[in-house]
């Protein structure tokens, strides 16, 4: 009965009472044997099957999945180390197994779970917001890790929904832009050069100016196709490499445009209010919650407001009074904050406001894409029409050129 160190063990055995049993166990050999001894089973047959783990790096999505599992296990009464062991044993992704194994090792050495998450994430260069570990840390301090994991999972779900909504809203316009680029490449790379070959140098001089410009553009595109392709690939690579900087600059640009100002503001306020509310409900004190939320803020005006609020709150001023002087925060929000402060439900109020601004963001995005789609089609149609007119003028001129 030769067994390797780890895998899936399919076994048959008999209990002390002589009853035959069958079962499966995922994990290493020592834990399997310990489990069998615990159940007082005499093994009759064991077959080991190696578990093939999936590849890929550990992402924030994998962290969210692990937090969700831990939430259920901890709230069912299981101890943290046992819950982590179960997650390690049942995970199908290699990097996730390594991540949670390292967290488990750190916990066993006496580190708090929040510190273990922070340390392990830093080791694999996974950049997670500090308020994730703050929520867990507060839960550990008050002896209610289960509730802290519930709050953290709620925020992770909110963030996932937010990203999904943005991607789905921009998918069709992006598709239209891609199709437009492909159509224009076909026109300039194939159709225009084919038409321009009909005319010799002398005939080309007699064509209308519009036709000459369009045909020369098509000829230039075809002759420099490889260079244009390299520039395009280089531009895409540069955008991906400098994506964090581009995101920040783009958001600041959108904030200055009347059409997108409310859109950008709603998105950042939704994220800030939800994060802030989650931390308050998770037991984080007001000043600490403001400090962590300031790191979430992207817009300079909101970041500055949150940083200023920290000192004012420490002086004993109410948050609603500090925010009431800001032009960025709507007056009806201040009214609800006053209600939250007086009813000791500021965390709930902030989360509700976060949901409201998220819905506002969704509506604004839907409105924008409703106008954006026909605008892209109209621009593409106008450009194609411009080229068709240039070709038509050239064809009409053939009779004059022949005569």
C-alpha positions in Angstrom: 0.0 0.0 0.0 2.4 2.6 -1.3 1.3 6.2 -1.0 2.9 9.5 -2.0 3.0 12.6 0.1 -0.2 14.3 -1.1 -3.1 14.0 -3.5 -6.6 12.5 -3.4 -7.0 9.2 -1.5 -9.8 6.9 -2.5 -10.1 4.2 0.1 -12.1 1.2 1.3 -12.0 0.0 4.9 -13.8 -1.5 7.8 -14.8 0.0 11.1 -14.3 -1.5 14.5 -17.8 -2.9 14.3 -17.0 -4.7 11.0 -19.0 -2.3 8.8 -17.4 -1.6 5.4 -16.9 2.0 4.4 -15.7 3.9 1.3 -14.5 7.5 1.1 -12.3 10.1 -0.5 -9.8 12.5 1.2 -7.9 15.4 -0.4 -4.6 16.4 1.3 -1.3 15.0 2.3 -0.6 11.4 3.5 -0.1 12.1 7.2 -3.3 14.0 7.5 -5.1 11.2 5.6 -3.8 8.6 8.0 -4.6 10.7 11.0 -8.2 11.1 9.7 -8.5 7.3 9.2 -7.2 6.6 12.8 -9.5 9.2 14.2 -12.5 7.4 12.7 -11.1 4.0 13.8 -11.0 2.6 10.2 -8.9 -0.3 9.2 -7.8 0.3 5.6 -8.4 -2.5 3.1 -7.7 -0.8 -0.2 -6.3 2.7 -1.0 -5.8 4.3 -4.4 -4.1 7.6 -4.7 -4.7 10.1 -7.4 -2.5 13.1 -7.8 -4.3 16.4 -8.0 -3.3 18.5 -10.9 -3.4 22.2 -9.8 -4.2 25.0 -12.2 -1.6 27.5 -13.1 -1.7 31.3 -13.1 -0.7 34.0 -10.5 -2.7 34.7 -7.4 -5.1 37.6 -8.0 -7.4 39.8 -5.9 -10.3 37.7 -7.3 -8.7 34.6 -5.8 -8.4 36.5 -2.5 -12.1 37.3 -2.6 -12.9 33.7 -3.2 -10.8 32.6 -0.2 -12.4 35.3 2.0 -15.8 34.1 1.1 -14.9 30.5 2.0 -13.4 31.6 5.3 -16.5 33.7 6.1 -18.7 30.6 5.9 -16.2 28.4 7.8 -15.5 30.8 10.6 -19.1 31.7 11.1 -20.0 28.0 11.3 -17.7 27.7 14.4 -14.5 26.3 12.8 -11.2 27.6 14.1 -9.1 29.8 11.9 -6.2 27.3 11.4 -8.6 24.5 10.6 -10.5 26.7 8.1 -7.2 27.6 6.4 -6.1 24.0 6.2 -9.4 23.1 4.6 -9.0 25.9 2.0 -5.4 24.7 1.2 -6.6 21.1 0.9 -9.6 21.8 -1.4 -8.1 24.6 -3.6 -7.6 23.7 -7.3 -5.1 26.5 -8.2 -1.4 26.2 -7.4 -0.7 29.8 -6.5 -3.8 29.9 -4.3 -2.6 26.8 -2.4 0.8 28.4 -1.9 -0.8 31.7 -0.8 -3.0 30.2 1.9 -0.3 27.8 3.0 2.0 30.8 3.7 -0.9 32.6 5.5 -1.4 29.4 7.6 2.3 29.2 8.5 2.3 32.9 9.6 -0.8 32.3 11.7 0.8 29.3 13.4 3.9 31.3 14.3 1.7 33.6 16.3 0.9 36.4 13.8 -2.6 37.8 13.6 -4.6 36.8 10.5 -4.7 40.4 9.2 -0.9 40.6 9.6 -0.5 37.3 7.8 -2.6 38.4 4.9 -0.6 41.7 4.6 2.7 39.9 4.8 1.9 37.1 2.3 0.3 39.6 -0.2 3.5 41.8 0.0 5.7 38.7 -0.6 3.9 37.9 -3.9 3.6 41.6 -4.8 -0.2 41.6 -4.6 -1.2 45.2 -4.0 -4.3 45.1 -1.8 -5.9 48.2 -0.1 -4.8 48.6 3.5 -8.3 48.9 4.7 -8.9 45.2 3.8 -6.5 44.3 6.6 -7.9 47.1 8.8 -11.4 45.6 8.8 -10.0 42.1 9.6 -7.7 43.6 12.3 -10.7 45.4 14.0 -12.6 42.1 13.9 -9.7 40.3 15.7 -9.5 43.1 18.3 -13.2 42.8 19.3 -13.1 39.0 18.9 -15.5 38.8 16.0 -13.5 37.8 13.0 -16.5 36.2 11.3 -18.4 39.6 11.1 -15.3 41.3 9.8 -15.0 38.8 7.0 -18.7 39.3 6.2 -18.1 43.1 5.9 -15.0 42.6 3.8 -16.8 40.2 1.4 -19.6 42.7 1.0 -17.0 45.3 -0.1 -15.3 42.9 -2.4 -18.7 42.1 -4.0 -19.4 45.8 -4.4 -16.0 46.3 -6.1 -16.4 43.4 -8.4 -19.9 44.6 -9.4 -18.5 48.1 -10.0 -15.7 46.8 -12.3 -18.1 44.5 -14.1 -20.6 47.3 -14.7 -17.8 49.6 -16.2 -16.5 46.8 -18.4 -20.0 45.8 -19.7 -20.9 49.4 -20.3 -17.8 50.1 -22.4 -17.7 46.8 -24.2 -20.0 47.7 -27.1 -18.5 51.1 -27.8 -15.0 49.6 -27.7 -16.2 46.9 -30.2 -17.5 49.6 -32.5 -14.2 51.5 -32.3 -12.3 48.3 -33.2 -14.7 47.5 -36.1 -14.3 51.1 -37.3 -10.5 50.8 -37.3 -10.7 47.5 -39.1 -13.0 49.0 -41.8 -10.8 52.0 -42.3 -7.7 49.8 -42.6 -9.5 47.8 -45.3 -10.5 50.9 -47.2 -7.1 52.5 -47.0 -5.1 49.4 -47.5 -7.0 47.7 -50.3 -9.9 49.6 -51.8 -8.2 53.0 -52.3 -4.9 51.7 -53.7 -6.9 49.5 -56.2 -8.8 52.6 -57.5 -5.7 54.8 -57.6 -4.0 52.2 -59.9 -6.6 53.0 -62.6 -5.0 56.4 -63.0 -1.5 57.2 -64.2 0.5 60.2 -63.0 -0.9 62.6 -65.7 -4.5 61.5 -65.2 -4.0 61.8 -61.4 -3.1 65.5 -61.8 -6.5 66.2 -63.5 -8.6 64.6 -60.8 -10.4 66.8 -58.2 -8.3 67.8 -55.2 -10.5 65.7 -52.8 -9.8 62.6 -54.9 -6.1 63.2 -55.1 -5.8 63.7 -51.3 -7.8 60.5 -50.6 -5.9 58.4 -53.1 -2.5 59.6 -51.9 -3.5 58.7 -48.3 -4.5 55.2 -49.4 -1.2 54.8 -51.3 0.8 56.1 -48.3 -1.0 53.7 -45.9 -0.3 50.7 -48.1 3.4 51.5 -48.6 4.0 52.1 -44.9 1.7 49.4 -43.6 4.4 47.6 -41.6 5.5 50.9 -39.9 1.9 51.9 -39.1 1.3 48.4 -37.6 4.5 48.7 -35.5 3.4 52.2 -34.2 -0.1 50.8 -33.4 1.4 47.9 -31.4 3.9 50.2 -29.7 1.1 52.5 -28.7 -1.0 49.7 -27.3 2.0 48.4 -25.3 2.7 51.9 -23.9 -0.9 52.3 -22.9 -0.8 49.0 -21.0 2.6 49.8 -19.4 1.6 53.3 -18.2 -2.1 52.3 -17.5 -2.1 53.5 -13.8 -0.8 57.0 -14.9 -3.1 57.1 -17.9 -6.1 56.2 -15.7 -5.3 59.0 -13.3 -4.8 61.6 -16.1 -7.9 60.4 -18.0 -10.0 60.7 -14.8 -8.8 64.3 -14.3 -9.5 65.1 -17.9 -13.0 63.6 -17.7 -13.6 65.7 -14.5 -13.0 68.9 -16.6 -15.5 67.9 -19.4 -19.1 68.8 -18.8 -20.4 65.5 -20.3 -18.3 63.2 -18.0 -17.9 65.3 -14.9 -20.9 63.9 -13.0 -20.0 60.4 -14.2 -16.5 60.5 -12.7 -17.7 62.2 -9.5 -20.4 59.6 -9.0 -17.9 56.8 -9.4 -15.4 58.1 -6.9 -18.0 59.1 -4.3 -19.7 55.7 -4.6 -16.4 54.0 -3.9 -15.4 56.3 -1.1 -18.8 56.2 0.7 -19.1 52.4 0.5 -15.5 51.9 1.8 -16.0 54.4 4.6 -19.4 52.9 5.6 -17.9 49.4 5.6 -15.1 50.4 7.9 -17.4 52.2 10.3 -19.7 49.2 10.5 -16.7 47.0 10.9 -15.7 48.8 14.1 -12.9 51.1 12.7 -12.8 54.4 14.5 -13.8 57.6 12.6 -10.3 59.1 12.2 -8.7 55.8 11.1 -11.6 55.1 8.6 -11.1 58.6 7.1 -7.3 58.0 6.8 -7.8 54.7 5.0 -10.6 56.1 2.8 -8.4 59.0 1.7 -6.1 56.3 0.1 -9.0 55.0 -1.9 -10.0 58.4 -3.3 -8.8 59.2 -6.8 -10.0 62.7 -7.3 -7.7 65.3 -5.6 -10.6 67.4 -4.3 -12.1 64.4 -2.4 -8.7 63.2 -1.2 -8.0 66.6 0.2 -11.4 66.8 1.8 -10.9 63.5 3.6 -7.4 64.4 4.8 -8.6 67.7 6.1 -11.5 65.9 7.9 -9.1 63.8 9.9 -7.7 66.8 11.8 -11.2 68.4 12.2 -12.7 65.2 13.6 -9.8 65.0 16.1 -10.6 68.5 17.3 -14.2 67.3 18.1 -16.0 68.8 15.0 -18.7 66.7 13.4 -18.0 65.2 9.9 -21.1 66.7 8.4 -20.1 70.2 9.5 -16.7 69.8 7.8 -18.2 68.4 4.6 -20.9 71.0 4.4 -18.4 73.6 3.2 -17.3 71.4 0.3 -18.7 72.1 -3.2 -18.1 68.5 -4.2 -20.5 66.9 -1.7 -24.2 67.5 -2.6 -26.4 69.2 0.1 -28.8 66.3 0.4 -25.9 64.1 1.3 -25.0 66.4 4.2 -28.6 66.2 5.5 -28.4 62.4 5.6 -25.0 62.4 7.3 -26.5 64.6 10.0 -29.3 62.0 10.5 -26.6 59.3 10.6 -24.5 61.1 13.2 -27.5 61.8 15.4 -28.9 58.2 15.2 -25.5 56.5 15.5 -26.0 55.0 12.1 -23.4 56.9 10.1 -21.9 53.7 8.7 -25.3 52.5 7.3 -26.1 55.9 5.9 -22.7 56.0 4.1 -23.2 52.6 2.6 -26.7 53.6 1.4 -25.3 56.7 -0.1 -22.6 54.7 -1.8 -25.3 52.5 -3.4 -27.2 55.6 -4.5 -24.2 57.1 -6.2 -23.3 53.7 -7.8 -26.9 53.5 -9.3 -26.4 57.1 -10.5 -23.1 56.1 -12.1 -24.8 53.2 -13.9 -27.6 55.5 -15.2 -25.1 58.1 -16.4 -23.0 55.4 -18.1 -26.1 54.0 -19.8 -27.1 57.4 -21.0 -23.6 58.2 -22.3 -23.3 54.9 -24.1 -26.8 55.4 -25.6 -25.4 58.6 -27.3 -21.9 57.2 -27.9 -22.9 54.2 -30.0 -24.8 56.2 -32.7 -22.1 58.9 -32.6 -19.4 56.4 -33.4 -21.5 54.9 -36.2 -22.3 58.4 -37.5 -18.6 59.4 -37.5 -17.6 56.2 -39.3 -20.4 56.6 -41.8 -19.4 60.2 -42.4 -15.8 59.2 -43.0 -16.8 56.4 -45.4 -19.2 58.7 -47.2 -16.3 61.2 -47.6 -14.2 58.5 -49.2 -17.1 57.3 -51.5 -17.6 60.9 -52.7 -13.9 61.2 -53.5 -14.0 57.9 -55.5 -17.2 59.0 -57.2 -15.7 62.3 -58.3 -12.7 60.5 -59.7 -14.9 58.1 -61.7 -17.0 61.0 -63.0 -13.8 62.7 -64.1 -12.8 59.7 -66.3 -14.8 61.0 -69.3 -13.1 64.4 -69.1 -9.7 62.7 -68.8 -10.3 60.4 -71.8 -11.6 63.3 -74.0 
